[in-house]
Amino acid sequence: RLPPRYTKNRRTTRAHRLHVRLVSAQQVPTSKDVGGEVDDGPLSFFDAVGDDVSCEVELHGMPCDRQGPFRTDTASKTGFKEVWDDVFQFNVAEPELAVLRFAVFRGSKVVAQTALPVSMLRQGLRWAQLYHPDGSLPDEYLLSRLFLWVSTRSLRTRIRRPGVPLRRRRPAKDRRQGKKGEAGWEGREGT
C-alpha cells in the first residue's frame, strides 16, 4: 500500500515556462533514406544539399497544454549540419503529461522525428536522437541528432485542474481585516 503523500489528490499544480532553443541538427537523412524516389546510386554530399531543411516543434498533452506546431525558417544548405538557432516558449500546466515533438522536414516530407517527455528534460545543452518517421532506428539514423538548449522555470501562478474545486485557505488570525485603526488592519482603502 502506498503512503498517503503519494495517493493524495493534488488540487492545483505549478505551471512551468519551457524555453527551447533549437540550435542545429546533424546528419539529417536524405529523402533516399526515408524511401523517396531517388535513383539507387551511392549517396553523395550533393544529394543532401538539394532540399530545404526545416524543423517543426509542437507540444502535446492536456488540452490546455497543446501548442503548435511552430516551424523554423529554412536552414542554411550545408548538407550534413543544418543550423536554425530559433527559440520557442511554451507554458506547460501539466509537465508530467506533456510531450515535446520535433519533426525534421526536407522540402514538404518528414524525414526524421523525435518526442521528448517534458518532465524528463534537464536544463542545459542536450542532444536528442532523431528517429525514422515510423519510429524505428535504422543504421542511417544512428548519428542523426538535434542539438537543443533547454530552460524551465516555475511560474508563480497556480493552474486549476478542470473539474477539481479549490480549497480556500483560512486567513491567519493576525492578518484578518478589521476597522481602520484596529489591530490587523492592513491599510487598504476601500476594504
C-alpha positions as CSV (number, residue, x, y, z in Angstrom):
1,R,0.0,0.0,0.0
2,L,1.3,3.5,-0.9
3,P,1.7,6.2,1.7
4,P,-0.9,9.0,1.7
5,R,1.6,11.5,0.3
6,Y,1.7,9.5,-3.0
7,T,-2.0,9.0,-3.2
8,K,-3.0,12.5,-2.2
9,N,-5.1,14.2,-4.9
10,R,-3.4,17.5,-5.7
11,R,-5.9,20.2,-6.5
12,T,-3.6,22.6,-8.1
13,T,-0.3,22.3,-9.9
14,R,2.5,24.7,-10.6
15,A,2.7,25.9,-14.2
16,H,6.1,25.9,-15.9
17,R,7.5,28.0,-18.7
18,L,9.6,26.0,-21.0
19,H,12.3,27.7,-23.2
20,V,13.7,25.5,-26.0
21,R,16.4,26.8,-28.3
22,L,16.7,24.6,-31.4
23,V,20.3,25.1,-32.3
24,S,21.1,22.7,-35.0
25,A,20.7,19.2,-36.5
26,Q,23.4,16.9,-37.5
27,Q,23.4,14.1,-40.1
28,V,19.8,14.6,-41.2
29,P,18.9,11.8,-43.6
30,T,18.0,12.5,-47.2
31,S,14.7,11.5,-48.8
32,K,16.6,8.5,-50.2
33,D,17.0,7.1,-46.6
34,V,13.2,7.5,-46.0
35,G,12.1,5.8,-49.2
36,G,11.8,8.6,-51.6
37,E,12.1,8.3,-55.4
38,V,15.8,8.8,-55.7
39,D,17.9,6.7,-58.0
40,D,19.8,3.8,-56.4
41,G,23.3,5.4,-56.9
42,P,25.6,5.9,-54.0
43,L,24.7,8.7,-51.5
44,S,26.8,11.8,-52.1
45,F,27.1,15.2,-50.5
46,F,25.1,16.8,-53.3
47,D,22.1,14.6,-52.6
48,A,21.8,16.2,-49.1
49,V,22.3,19.7,-50.4
50,G,19.3,19.7,-52.8
51,D,16.3,20.2,-50.4
52,D,15.4,22.9,-47.9
53,V,15.5,21.6,-44.3
54,S,13.3,22.9,-41.6
55,C,12.0,21.7,-38.2
56,E,8.5,21.7,-36.7
57,V,8.1,21.9,-32.9
58,E,4.8,21.1,-31.1
59,L,3.7,20.4,-27.5
60,H,1.2,17.6,-26.9
61,G,-0.5,16.8,-23.6
62,M,-3.6,18.0,-21.8
63,P,-6.0,20.2,-23.8
64,C,-4.7,23.3,-22.0
65,D,-1.1,22.4,-22.9
66,R,-1.4,21.7,-26.6
67,Q,0.6,24.3,-28.5
68,G,1.9,24.4,-32.0
69,P,3.1,23.3,-34.5
70,F,5.7,26.0,-34.9
71,R,8.1,25.8,-37.8
72,T,11.6,27.1,-38.1
73,D,13.0,29.0,-41.1
74,T,14.7,27.1,-43.7
75,A,18.2,26.1,-42.6
76,S,21.4,27.0,-44.5
77,K,22.1,24.3,-47.0
78,T,25.3,22.9,-45.6
79,G,24.4,19.3,-46.3
80,F,25.0,17.4,-43.1
81,K,24.7,20.2,-40.5
82,E,21.7,22.4,-40.5
83,V,21.7,25.5,-38.2
84,W,18.5,27.2,-37.1
85,D,19.1,28.8,-33.7
86,D,15.4,29.5,-33.1
87,V,13.8,29.9,-29.6
88,F,10.4,28.6,-28.7
89,Q,8.5,29.2,-25.4
90,F,5.7,27.0,-24.0
91,N,3.6,27.4,-20.9
92,V,3.0,24.0,-19.5
93,A,0.3,23.3,-16.9
94,E,0.9,19.6,-16.5
95,P,4.6,18.8,-17.2
96,E,4.1,15.2,-16.2
97,L,1.7,14.6,-19.1
98,A,3.3,16.9,-21.8
99,V,5.4,15.6,-24.7
100,L,7.6,17.9,-26.9
101,R,7.7,16.6,-30.5
102,F,10.2,17.6,-33.1
103,A,9.8,16.7,-36.8
104,V,12.5,17.5,-39.4
105,F,11.4,18.2,-42.9
106,R,13.2,18.1,-46.3
107,G,11.0,20.1,-48.5
108,S,7.5,19.0,-47.5
109,K,8.4,15.5,-46.4
110,V,9.1,14.4,-42.9
111,V,12.5,12.6,-42.8
112,A,13.1,12.4,-39.1
113,Q,11.3,12.9,-35.8
114,T,11.6,12.6,-32.0
115,A,9.4,13.1,-29.0
116,L,10.7,14.1,-25.5
117,P,8.7,14.0,-22.3
118,V,8.8,17.4,-20.7
119,S,9.1,16.1,-17.1
120,M,12.3,14.2,-18.2
121,L,14.0,17.2,-19.8
122,R,17.0,18.5,-17.9
123,Q,18.2,22.1,-18.3
124,G,21.2,23.0,-20.4
125,L,22.6,21.8,-23.7
126,R,21.2,18.5,-24.8
127,W,21.4,16.1,-27.8
128,A,18.2,14.4,-28.9
129,Q,18.3,11.3,-31.1
130,L,16.3,11.5,-34.3
131,Y,14.3,8.5,-35.5
132,H,12.7,7.4,-38.7
133,P,9.2,8.7,-39.2
134,D,7.7,5.3,-38.4
135,G,9.6,5.3,-35.0
136,S,12.3,2.8,-35.9
137,L,16.1,3.4,-35.6
138,P,17.8,2.1,-38.8
139,D,21.6,2.3,-39.3
140,E,21.2,5.5,-41.4
141,Y,19.8,7.3,-38.3
142,L,22.3,6.4,-35.7
143,L,24.2,9.7,-36.0
144,S,21.1,11.9,-36.7
145,R,20.6,14.3,-33.7
146,L,19.1,17.6,-32.7
147,F,21.2,20.0,-30.6
148,L,18.9,21.8,-28.0
149,W,19.3,24.3,-25.2
150,V,16.5,23.7,-22.6
151,S,15.5,26.0,-19.7
152,T,12.5,25.7,-17.4
153,R,11.2,27.9,-14.6
154,S,8.2,27.6,-12.4
155,L,5.6,30.3,-12.8
156,R,4.1,32.0,-9.8
157,T,0.5,31.3,-10.8
158,R,-1.2,28.1,-9.9
159,I,-3.3,26.4,-12.6
160,R,-6.6,25.0,-11.6
161,R,-7.2,21.5,-12.8
162,P,-10.6,21.2,-14.5
163,G,-13.3,19.5,-12.5
164,V,-11.5,19.8,-9.2
165,P,-12.6,22.5,-6.8
166,L,-10.1,24.6,-5.0
167,R,-9.9,24.8,-1.2
168,R,-9.9,28.3,0.2
169,R,-7.3,29.0,2.9
170,R,-8.5,30.5,6.1
171,P,-6.8,33.8,6.9
172,A,-4.4,33.9,9.8
173,K,-5.7,35.5,12.9
174,D,-3.2,38.3,12.9
175,R,-3.9,39.1,9.2
176,R,-7.7,39.4,9.5
177,Q,-9.0,42.7,8.3
178,G,-10.6,45.0,10.9
179,K,-11.8,48.5,11.1
180,K,-9.4,51.4,10.4
181,G,-7.2,51.9,13.5
182,E,-7.7,48.4,14.9
183,A,-5.0,45.7,15.1
184,G,-4.8,43.7,11.9
185,W,-6.0,46.5,9.6
186,E,-3.8,46.3,6.5
187,G,-4.2,49.9,5.4
188,R,-6.0,49.2,2.1
189,E,-8.5,51.8,1.1
190,G,-12.0,50.6,0.1
191,T,-12.0,47.5,2.2
